Amino acid sequence: MDNGVNHTSGNESSTADEGTRSYCCGIDIGGSGVKGAIVDMRTGEFVGERVKIETPQPATPEAVADTTAEIVRQLEWDGPVGICLPSVVTDQIARTAANIDDSWIGTNVHDLFAQRLPGRELAVLNDADAAGLAEVAFGDETARSGAVIFLTFGTGIGSAFLMDGDLFPNTELGHMMVGGKEAEHQASSAVRDREELSYKKWAKRVSTVLAEYERLFTPSAFVVGGGISRKADKWVPLLSIDTPVVPATLRNRAGIVGAAMAVWKHVAP
């Protein structure tokens, strides 16, 4: 991929330069895979192919940072990089670790990635917050109006609180106790796969979790993302709650796009 050098001239060259300046790299660190792509911030679309590498085990900060640098190298990218991960991040310090190694807790994530990607502009934030920001910018209009809870169903359950499109960061609703058990331990997509639940049985569990969120926060809507949102037609109609539930538009691309947005818009919790 050519990231900054173009071989055109005149107006064509100017247009190409303008396009390249709107590109950022987003990296989405998950429990099972680390994914990255170059994103055109004017459209939210990927520029070229996405690169994915399995999350190293154990998923220590050093090992994951090395994997992140390898993805950036494969993308042949030398510009700004936004990174999202399953952790509460404040003042660029990881405060929790969900589906990654506990050694992340207390790590200065900006300094960690700056060592592997020297000279880059960087931003690091929670993965569900990144996905929520992406959905506000490029997804369903529901996310931009009212008190919306954005949820990602994957290895765990990530959450982002949105008020008229503005983010209240680091909510981590997946770890809330519902019926004596963490929400994500009973209703994540990974639990559905592991227990081989039908969509009907899994939707019943999701409804139990959403009903508790509904009772406590009275959102105007839920927007649901993650890989399983690709099959929203198989389970969203089965949910038994009063609040509208809308499938996310960006689905599994949202983390990468939101991470790129964070560095593009200088969002760093």
Accessible surface in RSA format (square Angstrom, percent):
REM  Atomic radii and reference values for relative SASA: ProtOr
REM  Chains: A
REM  Algorithm: Lee & Richards
REM  Probe-radius: 1.40
REM  Slices: 20
REM RES _ NUM      All-atoms   Total-Side   Main-Chain    Non-polar    All polar
REM                ABS   REL    ABS   REL    ABS   REL    ABS   REL    ABS   REL
RES MET A   1    83.52  43.3  30.88  20.4  52.64 125.3  47.10  40.0  36.42  48.2
RES ASP A   2    77.52  54.3  49.65  49.4  27.87  65.9  43.25 101.8  34.27  34.2
RES ASN A   3    23.71  16.4   3.54   3.4  20.17  48.6   4.00   9.6  19.71  19.0
RES GLY A   4    46.22  57.0   0.00   N/A  46.22  57.0  20.43  56.1  25.79  57.8
RES VAL A   5   100.34  66.0  94.46  85.5   5.88  14.2  97.74  84.9   2.60   7.1
RES ASN A   6    48.05  33.1  25.76  24.9  22.30  53.7  17.88  43.0  30.17  29.2
RES HIS A   7   161.08  88.0 121.55  84.5  39.53 101.1  92.05  94.9  69.03  80.3
RES THR A   8    52.61  37.4  30.10  30.5  22.52  53.7  36.75  49.4  15.86  24.0
RES SER A   9    88.10  74.4  78.47 104.7   9.63  22.2  45.23  96.3  42.87  60.1
RES GLY A  10    60.43  74.5   0.00   N/A  60.43  74.5  44.93 123.3  15.49  34.7
RES ASN A  11   134.56  92.8 127.16 122.9   7.39  17.8  32.65  78.6 101.91  98.5
RES GLU A  12   114.31  65.6 104.90  79.4   9.41  22.4  43.28  83.7  71.03  58.0
RES SER A  13    23.94  20.2  23.94  32.0   0.00   0.0   6.31  13.4  17.63  24.7
RES SER A  14    69.36  58.6  62.55  83.5   6.82  15.7  31.16  66.3  38.21  53.5
RES THR A  15    91.21  64.9  88.05  89.3   3.17   7.5  64.13  86.1  27.08  40.9
RES ALA A  16    34.40  31.6  21.52  33.2  12.88  29.3  32.33  45.5   2.07   5.5
RES ASP A  17    50.11  35.1  48.61  48.4   1.49   3.5  10.22  24.1  39.89  39.8
RES GLU A  18    96.69  55.5  94.93  71.8   1.76   4.2  23.43  45.3  73.25  59.8
RES GLY A  19     6.09   7.5   0.00   N/A   6.09   7.5   6.09  16.7   0.00   0.0
RES THR A  20    33.80  24.0  30.39  30.8   3.41   8.1  15.37  20.6  18.42  27.8
RES ARG A  21   164.50  69.1 145.92  74.4  18.58  44.2  79.25 108.3  85.25  51.7
RES SER A  22     7.09   6.0   6.59   8.8   0.50   1.1   6.95  14.8   0.14   0.2
RES TYR A  23    43.15  20.1  39.11  22.3   4.04  10.5   8.57   6.4  34.58  42.6
RES CYS A  24     1.06   0.8   1.06   1.2   0.00   0.0   0.00   0.0   1.06   1.1
RES CYS A  25     0.00   0.0   0.00   0.0   0.00   0.0   0.00   0.0   0.00   0.0
RES GLY A  26     0.00   0.0   0.00   N/A   0.00   0.0   0.00   0.0   0.00   0.0
RES ILE A  27     0.00   0.0   0.00   0.0   0.00   0.0   0.00   0.0   0.00   0.0
RES ASP A  28    17.42  12.2  17.42  17.3   0.00   0.0   0.46   1.1  16.97  16.9
RES ILE A  29     0.07   0.0   0.00   0.0   0.07   0.2   0.00   0.0   0.07   0.2
RES GLY A  30    19.86  24.5   0.00   N/A  19.86  24.5  19.86  54.5   0.00   0.0
RES GLY A  31    17.39  21.4   0.00   N/A  17.39  21.4   2.62   7.2  14.78  33.1
RES SER A  32    80.02  67.6  66.91  89.3  13.12  30.2  47.79 101.8  32.24  45.2
RES GLY A  33     3.66   4.5   0.00   N/A   3.66   4.5   1.21   3.3   2.45   5.5
RES VAL A  34     0.00   0.0   0.00   0.0   0.00   0.0   0.00   0.0   0.00   0.0
RES LYS A  35    21.50  10.5  21.50  13.2   0.00   0.0   6.19   5.6  15.32  16.3
RES GLY A  36     0.00   0.0   0.00   N/A   0.00   0.0   0.00   0.0   0.00   0.0
RES ALA A  37     0.00   0.0   0.00   0.0   0.00   0.0   0.00   0.0   0.00   0.0
RES ILE A  38     0.00   0.0   0.00   0.0   0.00   0.0   0.00   0.0   0.00   0.0
RES VAL A  39     0.00   0.0   0.00   0.0   0.00   0.0   0.00   0.0   0.00   0.0
RES ASP A  40    14.75  10.3  14.75  14.7   0.00   0.0   2.50   5.9  12.24  12.2
RES MET A  41    15.17   7.9   1.54   1.0  13.62  32.4   1.89   1.6  13.28  17.6
RES ARG A  42   132.07  55.5  98.72  50.3  33.35  79.4  60.05  82.1  72.02  43.7
RES THR A  43    71.76  51.0  54.66  55.4  17.10  40.8  57.97  77.9  13.79  20.8
RES GLY A  44     1.29   1.6   0.00   N/A   1.29   1.6   0.73   2.0   0.56   1.3
RES GLU A  45    95.94  55.1  95.94  72.6   0.00   0.0  36.81  71.2  59.13  48.3
RES PHE A  46    47.48  23.8  25.16  15.6  22.32  58.1  25.16  15.3  22.32  63.9
RES VAL A  47    34.89  23.0  31.32  28.4   3.57   8.6  34.87  30.3   0.01   0.0
RES GLY A  48    48.91  60.3   0.00   N/A  48.91  60.3  27.96  76.7  20.95  46.9
RES GLU A  49   146.50  84.1 139.44 105.5   7.06  16.8  60.21 116.5  86.30  70.5
RES ARG A  50    99.89  41.9  77.02  39.3  22.87  54.5  17.28  23.6  82.62  50.1
RES VAL A  51    25.23  16.6  22.28  20.2   2.94   7.1  25.23  21.9   0.00   0.0
RES LYS A  52   111.08  54.2  81.85  50.2  29.23  69.6  34.05  30.6  77.03  82.1
RES ILE A  53    50.57  28.8  46.12  34.4   4.45  10.7  50.57  36.4   0.00   0.0
RES GLU A  54   142.39  81.7 133.51 101.0   8.88  21.1  46.84  90.6  95.55  78.0
RES THR A  55     7.06   5.0   0.04   0.0   7.01  16.7   0.04   0.1   7.01  10.6
RES PRO A  56    33.67  24.5  22.76  20.7  10.91  39.7  33.67  27.8   0.00   0.0
RES GLN A  57   134.51  75.2  98.74  72.2  35.77  85.2  60.62 129.0  73.88  56.0
RES PRO A  58    89.86  65.5  82.44  75.1   7.42  27.0  87.56  72.3   2.29  14.3
RES ALA A  59     4.61   4.2   2.54   3.9   2.07   4.7   2.54   3.6   2.07   5.5
RES THR A  60    34.85  24.8  34.85  35.3   0.00   0.0  27.79  37.3   7.06  10.7
RES PRO A  61     4.51   3.3   4.51   4.1   0.00   0.0   4.51   3.7   0.00   0.0
RES GLU A  62    96.02  55.1  96.02  72.6   0.00   0.0  46.40  89.7  49.62  40.5
RES ALA A  63    30.36  27.9  22.42  34.6   7.94  18.1  28.33  39.9   2.03   5.4
RES VAL A  64     0.00   0.0   0.00   0.0   0.00   0.0   0.00   0.0   0.00   0.0
RES ALA A  65     0.13   0.1   0.00   0.0   0.13   0.3   0.00   0.0   0.13   0.4
RES ASP A  66    76.95  53.9  69.91  69.6   7.04  16.6  27.07  63.7  49.88  49.7
RES THR A  67    16.72  11.9  12.22  12.4   4.50  10.7   4.77   6.4  11.95  18.1
RES THR A  68     0.20   0.1   0.20   0.2   0.00   0.0   0.20   0.3   0.00   0.0
RES ALA A  69    22.24  20.4  18.25  28.2   3.99   9.1  18.53  26.1   3.71   9.8
RES GLU A  70    55.56  31.9  52.46  39.7   3.10   7.4  28.49  55.1  27.06  22.1
RES ILE A  71     0.00   0.0   0.00   0.0   0.00   0.0   0.00   0.0   0.00   0.0
RES VAL A  72     1.65   1.1   1.64   1.5   0.00   0.0   1.64   1.4   0.00   0.0
RES ARG A  73   154.17  64.7 140.90  71.8  13.27  31.6  74.79 102.2  79.38  48.1
RES GLN A  74    82.63  46.2  57.31  41.9  25.32  60.3  19.48  41.5  63.15  47.9
RES LEU A  75     7.01   3.9   4.09   2.9   2.92   7.3   6.88   4.8   0.12   0.3
RES GLU A  76   105.91  60.8  86.70  65.6  19.22  45.8  38.27  74.0  67.65  55.2
RES TRP A  77    15.22   6.1   8.77   4.2   6.45  15.1   9.22   4.9   6.00   9.7
RES ASP A  78   105.23  73.7  87.80  87.4  17.43  41.2  32.84  77.3  72.39  72.2
RES GLY A  79    15.85  19.5   0.00   N/A  15.85  19.5  15.85  43.5   0.00   0.0
RES PRO A  80    40.75  29.7  40.37  36.8   0.37   1.4  40.37  33.3   0.37   2.3
RES VAL A  81     0.00   0.0   0.00   0.0   0.00   0.0   0.00   0.0   0.00   0.0
RES GLY A  82     0.00   0.0   0.00   N/A   0.00   0.0   0.00   0.0   0.00   0.0
RES ILE A  83     0.00   0.0   0.00   0.0   0.00   0.0   0.00   0.0   0.00   0.0
RES CYS A  84     0.00   0.0   0.00   0.0   0.00   0.0   0.00   0.0   0.00   0.0
RES LEU A  85     0.00   0.0   0.00   0.0   0.00   0.0   0.00   0.0   0.00   0.0
RES PRO A  86    13.46   9.8  11.14  10.2   2.32   8.4  13.46  11.1   0.00   0.0
RES SER A  87     0.00   0.0   0.00   0.0   0.00   0.0   0.00   0.0   0.00   0.0
RES VAL A  88    22.12  14.6  22.12  20.0   0.00   0.0  22.12  19.2   0.00   0.0
RES VAL A  89     0.00   0.0   0.00   0.0   0.00   0.0   0.00   0.0   0.00   0.0
RES THR A  90    50.55  36.0  50.37  51.1   0.18   0.4  44.55  59.8   6.00   9.1
RES ASP A  91   114.46  80.2  93.97  93.5  20.49  48.4  30.14  70.9  84.32  84.1
RES GLN A  92    24.17  13.5  24.17  17.7   0.00   0.0  23.70  50.5   0.47   0.4
RES ILE A  93    34.16  19.4  34.16  25.5   0.00   0.0  34.16  24.6   0.00   0.0
RES ALA A  94     0.00   0.0   0.00   0.0   0.00   0.0   0.00   0.0   0.00   0.0
RES ARG A  95   105.60  44.3  90.45  46.1  15.15  36.1  35.32  48.3  70.28  42.6
RES THR A  96    51.28  36.5  50.02  50.7   1.27   3.0  51.28  68.9   0.00   0.0
RES ALA A  97    23.52  21.6   0.00   0.0  23.52  53.5   0.25   0.4  23.26  61.6
RES ALA A  98    13.66  12.6   8.40  13.0   5.25  11.9  13.66  19.2   0.00   0.0
RES ASN A  99    68.66  47.4  35.24  34.1  33.43  80.5  19.45  46.8  49.22  47.6
RES ILE A 100    15.78   9.0   0.00   0.0  15.78  38.0   4.73   3.4  11.05  30.0
RES ASP A 101    44.52  31.2  36.13  36.0   8.39  19.8   7.82  18.4  36.70  36.6
RES ASP A 102   104.09  72.9  95.85  95.4   8.24  19.5  30.81  72.5  73.28  73.1
RES SER A 103    60.02  50.7  37.32  49.8  22.70  52.3  49.07 104.5  10.95  15.3
RES TRP A 104     0.00   0.0   0.00   0.0   0.00   0.0   0.00   0.0   0.00   0.0
RES ILE A 105    94.58  53.8  74.51  55.5  20.07  48.4  74.51  53.7  20.07  54.5
RES GLY A 106    52.58  64.8   0.00   N/A  52.58  64.8  28.28  77.6  24.30  54.4
RES THR A 107    28.37  20.2  21.15  21.4   7.22  17.2  19.14  25.7   9.23  13.9
RES ASN A 108    54.91  37.9  47.95  46.3   6.96  16.8  17.20  41.4  37.71  36.4
RES VAL A 109     0.00   0.0   0.00   0.0   0.00   0.0   0.00   0.0   0.00   0.0
RES HIS A 110    64.12  35.0  64.12  44.6   0.00   0.0  43.90  45.2  20.23  23.5
RES ASP A 111    73.03  51.2  71.12  70.8   1.91   4.5  19.52  45.9  53.51  53.4
RES LEU A 112    12.59   7.0   9.40   6.7   3.18   8.0  12.27   8.6   0.32   0.9
RES PHE A 113     0.31   0.2   0.31   0.2   0.00   0.0   0.31   0.2   0.00   0.0
RES ALA A 114    31.61  29.1  27.67  42.7   3.94   9.0  27.95  39.4   3.66   9.7
RES GLN A 115   130.65  73.1  99.44  72.7  31.21  74.3  43.18  91.9  87.47  66.3
RES ARG A 116    62.69  26.3  42.65  21.7  20.04  47.7  20.10  27.5  42.59  25.8
RES LEU A 117     6.21   3.5   5.41   3.9   0.81   2.0   5.85   4.1   0.37   1.0
RES PRO A 118    97.98  71.4  83.64  76.2  14.34  52.1  85.99  71.0  11.99  74.5
RES GLY A 119    91.32 112.6   0.00   N/A  91.32 112.6  44.98 123.4  46.34 103.8
RES ARG A 120    60.31  25.3  38.81  19.8  21.51  51.2   8.21  11.2  52.11  31.6
RES GLU A 121    77.70  44.6  62.88  47.6  14.82  35.3  41.44  80.2  36.26  29.6
RES LEU A 122    15.88   8.8   0.37   0.3  15.51  39.0   0.37   0.3  15.51  41.8
RES ALA A 123     2.69   2.5   2.52   3.9   0.17   0.4   2.69   3.8   0.00   0.0
RES VAL A 124     0.00   0.0   0.00   0.0   0.00   0.0   0.00   0.0   0.00   0.0
RES LEU A 125     2.42   1.3   2.42   1.7   0.00   0.0   2.42   1.7   0.00   0.0
RES ASN A 126     1.51   1.0   1.27   1.2   0.24   0.6   0.24   0.6   1.27   1.2
RES ASP A 127    36.48  25.6  34.85  34.7   1.63   3.9   8.27  19.5  28.21  28.1
RES ALA A 128     1.72   1.6   0.45   0.7   1.27   2.9   1.67   2.3   0.06   0.1
RES ASP A 129     3.08   2.2   3.08   3.1   0.00   0.0   0.63   1.5   2.45   2.4
RES ALA A 130     0.00   0.0   0.00   0.0   0.00   0.0   0.00   0.0   0.00   0.0
RES ALA A 131     4.62   4.2   4.62   7.1   0.00   0.0   4.62   6.5   0.00   0.0
RES GLY A 132     0.00   0.0   0.00   N/A   0.00   0.0   0.00   0.0   0.00   0.0
RES LEU A 133    25.05  14.0  24.32  17.4   0.73   1.8  24.32  17.1   0.73   2.0
RES ALA A 134     0.00   0.0   0.00   0.0   0.00   0.0   0.00   0.0   0.00   0.0
RES GLU A 135     0.00   0.0   0.00   0.0   0.00   0.0   0.00   0.0   0.00   0.0
RES VAL A 136    23.07  15.2  22.52  20.4   0.55   1.3  22.52  19.6   0.55   1.5
RES ALA A 137    42.13  38.7  11.13  17.2  31.00  70.5  19.93  28.1  22.20  58.8
RES PHE A 138    58.26  29.1  31.56  19.5  26.70  69.5  37.97  23.0  20.29  58.1
RES GLY A 139    11.51  14.2   0.00   N/A  11.51  14.2   0.79   2.2  10.72  24.0
RES ASP A 140    41.26  28.9  34.89  34.7   6.37  15.1   7.02  16.5  34.24  34.2
RES GLU A 141   128.80  73.9 123.37  93.3   5.43  12.9  36.61  70.8  92.19  75.3
RES THR A 142    37.54  26.7  29.61  30.0   7.94  18.9  20.80  27.9  16.74  25.3
RES ALA A 143     0.00   0.0   0.00   0.0   0.00   0.0   0.00   0.0   0.00   0.0
RES ARG A 144   101.32  42.5  89.98  45.9  11.34  27.0  42.49  58.1  58.82  35.7
RES SER A 145    75.55  63.8  68.31  91.2   7.24  16.7  32.27  68.7  43.29  60.6
RES GLY A 146    19.60  24.2   0.00   N/A  19.60  24.2  19.05  52.3   0.55   1.2
RES ALA A 147    41.47  38.1  38.48  59.4   2.99   6.8  39.42  55.5   2.05   5.4
RES VAL A 148     2.76   1.8   0.11   0.1   2.65   6.4   0.11   0.1   2.65   7.2
RES ILE A 149     5.37   3.1   5.37   4.0   0.00   0.0   5.37   3.9   0.00   0.0
RES PHE A 150     0.98   0.5   0.98   0.6   0.00   0.0   0.98   0.6   0.00   0.0
RES LEU A 151     0.00   0.0   0.00   0.0   0.00   0.0   0.00   0.0   0.00   0.0
RES THR A 152    28.87  20.5  28.56  29.0   0.31   0.7  17.85  24.0  11.02  16.7
RES PHE A 153     1.33   0.7   0.62   0.4   0.71   1.8   0.72   0.4   0.62   1.8
RES GLY A 154    29.35  36.2   0.00   N/A  29.35  36.2  28.29  77.6   1.06   2.4
RES THR A 155    66.35  47.2  46.90  47.5  19.45  46.4  31.68  42.6  34.67  52.4
RES GLY A 156    11.52  14.2   0.00   N/A  11.52  14.2   5.56  15.3   5.96  13.3
RES ILE A 157     7.05   4.0   0.23   0.2   6.82  16.4   0.86   0.6   6.19  16.8
RES GLY A 158    13.79  17.0   0.00   N/A  13.79  17.0  10.74  29.5   3.06   6.8
RES SER A 159     0.93   0.8   0.00   0.0   0.93   2.2   0.00   0.0   0.93   1.3
RES ALA A 160     0.00   0.0   0.00   0.0   0.00   0.0   0.00   0.0   0.00   0.0
RES PHE A 161    43.98  22.0  43.66  27.0   0.32   0.8  43.86  26.6   0.12   0.3
RES LEU A 162     2.77   1.5   0.14   0.1   2.63   6.6   0.41   0.3   2.37   6.4
RES MET A 163   110.13  57.0 108.15  71.6   1.98   4.7  96.60  82.1  13.52  17.9
RES ASP A 164    86.81  60.8  69.15  68.8  17.66  41.8  25.13  59.1  61.68  61.5
RES GLY A 165    12.47  15.4   0.00   N/A  12.47  15.4   4.18  11.5   8.29  18.6
RES ASP A 166   105.77  74.1 100.91 100.4   4.86  11.5  28.73  67.6  77.04  76.8
RES LEU A 167    43.75  24.4  14.97  10.7  28.78  72.3  15.75  11.1  28.00  75.4
RES PHE A 168   138.31  69.2 136.13  84.3   2.19   5.7 137.71  83.5   0.60   1.7
RES PRO A 169    54.50  39.7  49.13  44.8   5.37  19.5  49.13  40.6   5.37  33.4
RES ASN A 170    27.69  19.1  10.26   9.9  17.43  42.0   7.90  19.0  19.79  19.1
RES THR A 171    29.00  20.6   6.15   6.2  22.84  54.4  11.52  15.5  17.47  26.4
RES GLU A 172    32.88  18.9  26.43  20.0   6.45  15.4  15.78  30.5  17.09  14.0
RES LEU A 173    11.36   6.3  10.89   7.8   0.46   1.2  11.36   8.0   0.00   0.0
RES GLY A 174     0.11   0.1   0.00   N/A   0.11   0.1   0.06   0.2   0.05   0.1
RES HIS A 175    66.43  36.3  54.14  37.6  12.29  31.5  44.90  46.3  21.53  25.1
RES MET A 176    44.03  22.8  34.86  23.1   9.17  21.8  34.73  29.5   9.30  12.3
RES MET A 177   112.65  58.3  96.66  64.0  15.99  38.1  85.69  72.9  26.96  35.7
RES VAL A 178     8.23   5.4   5.71   5.2   2.52   6.1   7.06   6.1   1.17   3.2
RES GLY A 179    86.57 106.8   0.00   N/A  86.57 106.8  44.00 120.7  42.57  95.3
RES GLY A 180    67.70  83.5   0.00   N/A  67.70  83.5  34.50  94.7  33.20  74.4
RES LYS A 181    97.98  47.8  95.92  58.9   2.06   4.9  59.37  53.4  38.61  41.1
RES GLU A 182    45.36  26.0  43.43  32.9   1.93   4.6   5.08   9.8  40.28  32.9
RES ALA A 183     0.00   0.0   0.00   0.0   0.00   0.0   0.00   0.0   0.00   0.0
RES GLU A 184    15.07   8.7  13.06   9.9   2.02   4.8   1.14   2.2  13.93  11.4
RES HIS A 185    92.44  50.5  87.18  60.6   5.26  13.5  53.32  55.0  39.12  45.5
RES GLN A 186    25.20  14.1  25.20  18.4   0.00   0.0   5.21  11.1  19.99  15.2
RES ALA A 187     0.00   0.0   0.00   0.0   0.00   0.0   0.00   0.0   0.00   0.0
RES SER A 188     0.55   0.5   0.55   0.7   0.00   0.0   0.00   0.0   0.55   0.8
RES SER A 189    15.28  12.9  15.28  20.4   0.00   0.0   2.00   4.3  13.28  18.6
RES ALA A 190    27.81  25.6  20.80  32.1   7.01  15.9  25.71  36.2   2.10   5.6
RES VAL A 191     2.36   1.6   2.36   2.1   0.00   0.0   2.36   2.1   0.00   0.0
RES ARG A 192    42.80  18.0  41.84  21.3   0.96   2.3   0.23   0.3  42.57  25.8
RES ASP A 193    90.23  63.2  72.99  72.6  17.25  40.8  32.66  76.9  57.57  57.4
RES ARG A 194   165.31  69.4 133.22  67.9  32.09  76.4  76.49 104.5  88.83  53.8
RES GLU A 195    77.55  44.5  52.76  39.9  24.80  59.0  31.56  61.0  45.99  37.6
RES GLU A 196   155.89  89.5 124.75  94.4  31.15  74.2  45.36  87.7 110.54  90.2
RES LEU A 197    24.20  13.5  17.95  12.8   6.26  15.7  19.22  13.5   4.98  13.4
RES SER A 198    55.35  46.8  42.69  57.0  12.66  29.2  49.36 105.1   5.99   8.4
RES TYR A 199    42.42  19.8  39.11  22.3   3.31   8.6  34.73  26.1   7.69   9.5
RES LYS A 200   155.98  76.1 151.11  92.7   4.87  11.6  93.51  84.2  62.47  66.5
RES LYS A 201   133.18  65.0 128.57  78.9   4.60  11.0  73.45  66.1  59.72  63.6
RES TRP A 202     0.00   0.0   0.00   0.0   0.00   0.0   0.00   0.0   0.00   0.0
RES ALA A 203     0.66   0.6   0.66   1.0   0.00   0.0   0.66   0.9   0.00   0.0
RES LYS A 204   156.02  76.1 150.24  92.2   5.77  13.7  97.82  88.0  58.19  62.0
RES ARG A 205    65.54  27.5  63.25  32.2   2.30   5.5  20.36  27.8  45.19  27.4
RES VAL A 206     0.00   0.0   0.00   0.0   0.00   0.0   0.00   0.0   0.00   0.0
RES SER A 207     7.10   6.0   6.36   8.5   0.74   1.7   6.23  13.3   0.87   1.2
RES THR A 208    69.56  49.5  60.36  61.2   9.20  21.9  44.36  59.6  25.20  38.1
RES VAL A 209     0.38   0.3   0.38   0.3   0.00   0.0   0.38   0.3   0.00   0.0
RES LEU A 210     0.00   0.0   0.00   0.0   0.00   0.0   0.00   0.0   0.00   0.0
RES ALA A 211    41.56  38.2  37.33  57.6   4.23   9.6  37.56  52.9   4.00  10.6
RES GLU A 212    42.51  24.4  40.59  30.7   1.92   4.6   5.59  10.8  36.92  30.1
RES TYR A 213     0.26   0.1   0.26   0.1   0.00   0.0   0.26   0.2   0.00   0.0
RES GLU A 214    36.04  20.7  32.72  24.8   3.32   7.9  17.39  33.6  18.65  15.2
RES ARG A 215   161.66  67.9 131.61  67.1  30.05  71.6  74.05 101.2  87.61  53.1
RES LEU A 216    85.79  47.8  56.28  40.3  29.51  74.2  58.26  40.9  27.52  74.1
RES PHE A 217    78.59  39.3  54.74  33.9  23.85  62.1  59.83  36.3  18.77  53.7
RES THR A 218   109.48  77.9  96.48  97.8  13.00  31.0  73.82  99.2  35.66  53.9
RES PRO A 219    10.73   7.8   1.03   0.9   9.70  35.3   1.92   1.6   8.82  54.8
RES SER A 220    58.17  49.2  36.31  48.5  21.86  50.4  46.57  99.2  11.60  16.2
RES ALA A 221     5.21   4.8   5.21   8.0   0.00   0.0   5.21   7.3   0.00   0.0
RES PHE A 222     0.00   0.0   0.00   0.0   0.00   0.0   0.00   0.0   0.00   0.0
RES VAL A 223     0.00   0.0   0.00   0.0   0.00   0.0   0.00   0.0   0.00   0.0
RES VAL A 224     0.00   0.0   0.00   0.0   0.00   0.0   0.00   0.0   0.00   0.0
RES GLY A 225     0.39   0.5   0.00   N/A   0.39   0.5   0.39   1.1   0.00   0.0
RES GLY A 226     9.02  11.1   0.00   N/A   9.02  11.1   8.06  22.1   0.96   2.2
RES GLY A 227    18.21  22.5   0.00   N/A  18.21  22.5  12.31  33.8   5.90  13.2
RES ILE A 228    16.70   9.5   8.11   6.0   8.59  20.7  13.72   9.9   2.98   8.1
RES SER A 229     0.19   0.2   0.00   0.0   0.19   0.4   0.00   0.0   0.19   0.3
RES ARG A 230   148.25  62.2 123.81  63.1  24.43  58.2  47.52  64.9 100.73  61.0
RES LYS A 231   103.89  50.7 102.77  63.1   1.12   2.7  49.73  44.8  54.16  57.7
RES ALA A 232     8.32   7.6   7.16  11.1   1.15   2.6   7.34  10.3   0.98   2.6
RES ASP A 233   110.62  77.5  86.36  86.0  24.25  57.4  46.39 109.2  64.23  64.1
RES LYS A 234   105.64  51.5  92.35  56.7  13.29  31.6  48.69  43.8  56.94  60.7
RES TRP A 235     0.00   0.0   0.00   0.0   0.00   0.0   0.00   0.0   0.00   0.0
RES VAL A 236    23.23  15.3  18.18  16.5   5.04  12.2  18.18  15.8   5.04  13.7
RES PRO A 237    98.56  71.8  60.58  55.2  37.98 138.1  72.39  59.8  26.17 162.6
RES LEU A 238    86.76  48.3  64.32  46.0  22.44  56.4  68.58  48.2  18.18  48.9
RES LEU A 239    23.10  12.9   2.64   1.9  20.46  51.4   2.64   1.9  20.46  55.1
RES SER A 240    93.40  78.9  63.26  84.4  30.14  69.4  52.27 111.3  41.13  57.6
RES ILE A 241    31.26  17.8   2.68   2.0  28.58  68.9   8.86   6.4  22.40  60.8
RES ASP A 242   140.69  98.5 111.16 110.6  29.53  69.8  34.79  81.9 105.90 105.6
RES THR A 243    14.95  10.6   7.62   7.7   7.33  17.5   4.55   6.1  10.40  15.7
RES PRO A 244    80.36  58.6  69.09  63.0  11.27  41.0  80.36  66.3   0.00   0.0
RES VAL A 245    25.77  17.0   5.98   5.4  19.79  47.7   5.98   5.2  19.79  53.7
RES VAL A 246    31.21  20.5  30.72  27.8   0.49   1.2  31.21  27.1   0.00   0.0
RES PRO A 247    47.51  34.6  42.58  38.8   4.92  17.9  42.58  35.2   4.92  30.6
RES ALA A 248     1.53   1.4   0.30   0.5   1.23   2.8   0.30   0.4   1.23   3.3
RES THR A 249    72.64  51.7  57.66  58.5  14.97  35.7  52.46  70.5  20.18  30.5
RES LEU A 250     4.55   2.5   1.70   1.2   2.84   7.2   1.89   1.3   2.65   7.1
RES ARG A 251    98.06  41.2  94.28  48.1   3.78   9.0  11.03  15.1  87.03  52.7
RES ASN A 252    56.70  39.1  50.92  49.2   5.78  13.9  12.71  30.6  44.00  42.5
RES ARG A 253    77.84  32.7  76.76  39.1   1.08   2.6  44.21  60.4  33.63  20.4
RES ALA A 254     2.27   2.1   2.24   3.5   0.03   0.1   2.24   3.2   0.03   0.1
RES GLY A 255     6.40   7.9   0.00   N/A   6.40   7.9   2.75   7.6   3.64   8.2
RES ILE A 256     0.46   0.3   0.46   0.3   0.00   0.0   0.46   0.3   0.00   0.0
RES VAL A 257     0.00   0.0   0.00   0.0   0.00   0.0   0.00   0.0   0.00   0.0
RES GLY A 258     0.00   0.0   0.00   N/A   0.00   0.0   0.00   0.0   0.00   0.0
RES ALA A 259     0.00   0.0   0.00   0.0   0.00   0.0   0.00   0.0   0.00   0.0
RES ALA A 260     0.00   0.0   0.00   0.0   0.00   0.0   0.00   0.0   0.00   0.0
RES MET A 261    10.38   5.4  10.17   6.7   0.21   0.5  10.22   8.7   0.16   0.2
RES ALA A 262     0.11   0.1   0.00   0.0   0.11   0.2   0.11   0.1   0.00   0.0
RES VAL A 263     2.86   1.9   0.54   0.5   2.32   5.6   0.95   0.8   1.91   5.2
RES TRP A 264   101.71  40.8  86.01  41.6  15.70  36.9  67.49  36.0  34.22  55.5
RES LYS A 265   125.59  61.3 103.60  63.6  21.99  52.4  62.34  56.1  63.26  67.4
RES HIS A 266   137.14  75.0 107.90  75.0  29.24  74.8  78.91  81.3  58.22  67.7
RES VAL A 267    51.50  33.9  47.61  43.1   3.90   9.4  51.50  44.8   0.00   0.0
RES ALA A 268    60.18  55.3  29.94  46.2  30.25  68.8  30.34  42.7  29.84  79.1
RES PRO A 269    40.06  29.2  12.44  11.3  27.62 100.4  38.84  32.1   1.22   7.6
END  Absolute sums over single chains surface
CHAIN  1 A    11820.0       9179.0       2641.0       6264.2       5555.9
END  Absolute sums over all chains
TOTAL         11820.0       9179.0       2641.0       6264.2       5555.9
